[in-house]
Amino acid sequence: MRYIIQIHLEHKTDVIRDIEIPAEKSLKDLHDIIIDSLRLEKNEMASFYKTNEEFELLYEIPLFKIDDK
């Protein structure tokens, strides 16, 4: 199975990309594909968000753990 994910980047001009990714890939893999597709810096911080059907944010899934230490 594969997923098609639509990415929206709000910048000077709106950028929209459709990304196809195999279901067995991780969020880190998805992050790397997004970074390459949008030609962003490799060290960009990132999070994914779980939403409901109205796209209200339910919770954040950070790509990297950030400790307060």
N, C-alpha and C positions, 0 to 999 in steps of 0.2 A: 504494500500500500504506500501511496505517496500523498503528501499534503501540498496544497498550493496556498501560500500565505501572501497576503498583500501588505506591503510595507508603505507607510506614508511618512515622508520627511518634510516637516514644515521648515522652510528656509526662505531665502529671497524669492525663490519660485518653488511651488509645490513639486515634490518629486514623488512618484509612485512607481513601485516595482512589484511585479508578481514573481515570487520565488517558489520553485518546486523543490521539495526535499523528501527523501525517503523517510518513512515512519520510524525506522530504527535509529535515526540520527538523534544526537543530543541537542540540548539548547546551546551548548558551546559550539557545536557544529553549525547550527542555525546562525548564531552570532557571527561566526567567521564568514559565512556565505553573505550575510547582510553587509558586513564591513567591506568585503571585496566588491560586492555589487554596487555599493554607494561610494566606493573609493574613499572611505573614512580612515582615520588614523587607527593603527592596530591596537593602540593602548587606550582606546576609548572605554570609559566605564559604561556598563549596560545593565539593564534590568528588563525582565519580561513581566507582564501583568496578566493575571487571571481576571476576566470580566464576566458579567452576566450578559444576557441577550440584548440588554439596552446599552451595553458597553460601559456600564458603571464599574469602576475598579473595585475588585473584591480583595485582592492581595497582590503583593509584589514578590517576584521570584528573582532575587539578585543573581547575576552571573558569577560574581565573586563575593565571598564572605568578607565583610568589613568588620573588624573587631575594634572595640574602644580602647584597646591596650596601647 
